[in-house]
Amino acid sequence: MPAMTRRYCPMCRREVETPRDALASLRAFPASFQRVIASLSPREVNVTPRAGEWTARELAAHMADCEVAVGWRLRMMAAQQRPPLTPFDQDAWAAALNYRGHDLKNTLDLFASLRRANCDLLKAGQPGIWDRAGVHQEHGEITVRQMMDHFAHHDLHHLNKLRDKIRRIRAGERA
């Protein structure tokens, strides 16, 4: 677990625990996520212990699509002054893009590749990239740093939820 700090997140609209070094956490996350997913049996990948929850397969697709959105927003913020940043409806994407039908290996590979490219852009990007801002339609002005802190928190939130889901799935199997 990375060293954590509490910060206000304009996207969550509250204080949250975020990794102190967002870039290091963002870089390391795909491997951690993949290890947890790999611990699941083929059946467990498609199980939801509670109605309305995503399966591990669907969660992997969500993470890859979030990385698409982050990459787009990051590039807009790097190239333009205060660009508009559009939200997306994650549930509509899950349904319309058939997350349940995604190939898990390809999805995890895509997520890792997109994350690597986004982190490389942050590391090698123009001076001051972390302080550049965009205007999100739902959250107002956010900086690259705030967005990346949010997604580092988002990663850990979903990893913890996935671990909890695995415990619940396996507890149900033993009952």
HUMO-V580973 format. One record per pair of residues at least 4 apart in sequence whose ideal C-beta (glycine too) atoms are under 6 Angstrom apart, sorted by the first residue. I is the first residue (numbers start at 1). GAP is how many residues later the second one is. D is the distance in whole Angstrom. If there is no record, write none. Layout:
i | gap | d
I | GAP | D
I | GAP | D
This chain:
i | gap | d
2 | 17 | 4
2 | 23 | 5
3 | 17 | 5
4 | 13 | 5
5 | 15 | 5
6 | 9 | 5
7 | 11 | 5
7 | 142 | 6
8 | 7 | 5
9 | 7 | 5
9 | 141 | 5
10 | 129 | 5
10 | 132 | 5
10 | 136 | 6
11 | 128 | 5
11 | 139 | 4
12 | 4 | 5
16 | 137 | 5
18 | 131 | 5
18 | 134 | 6
18 | 135 | 5
19 | 6 | 4
19 | 133 | 5
22 | 4 | 6
22 | 126 | 5
22 | 127 | 5
22 | 130 | 4
23 | 99 | 6
25 | 127 | 5
26 | 93 | 6
26 | 126 | 5
27 | 92 | 5
29 | 4 | 6
29 | 126 | 4
30 | 81 | 6
30 | 82 | 4
30 | 85 | 5
34 | 74 | 5
36 | 126 | 6
37 | 19 | 6
40 | 4 | 4
40 | 5 | 5
40 | 16 | 6
44 | 125 | 6
45 | 11 | 5
45 | 12 | 5
46 | 9 | 5
46 | 11 | 6
47 | 122 | 5
48 | 5 | 4
48 | 7 | 5
49 | 119 | 4
49 | 120 | 5
54 | 4 | 4
54 | 5 | 5
57 | 47 | 5
58 | 36 | 6
58 | 41 | 4
60 | 47 | 5
60 | 48 | 6
61 | 38 | 4
61 | 41 | 5
61 | 46 | 5
63 | 48 | 5
64 | 43 | 5
64 | 46 | 5
64 | 47 | 4
65 | 28 | 6
67 | 44 | 6
67 | 47 | 4
67 | 48 | 5
69 | 19 | 6
70 | 4 | 6
70 | 48 | 6
70 | 81 | 6
71 | 43 | 6
71 | 47 | 5
73 | 12 | 5
74 | 44 | 6
76 | 4 | 6
76 | 7 | 4
77 | 55 | 5
77 | 57 | 5
77 | 67 | 5
78 | 47 | 6
78 | 51 | 6
82 | 51 | 6
82 | 53 | 6
83 | 51 | 5
84 | 51 | 6
85 | 49 | 4
85 | 51 | 4
86 | 51 | 6
87 | 50 | 6
87 | 51 | 5
92 | 4 | 6
93 | 4 | 5
94 | 5 | 4
102 | 5 | 5
120 | 4 | 6
121 | 4 | 5
125 | 4 | 4
129 | 15 | 6
130 | 14 | 5
130 | 15 | 4
131 | 12 | 6
132 | 12 | 5
133 | 8 | 5
133 | 10 | 5
135 | 6 | 5
136 | 6 | 5
142 | 4 | 5
142 | 5 | 5
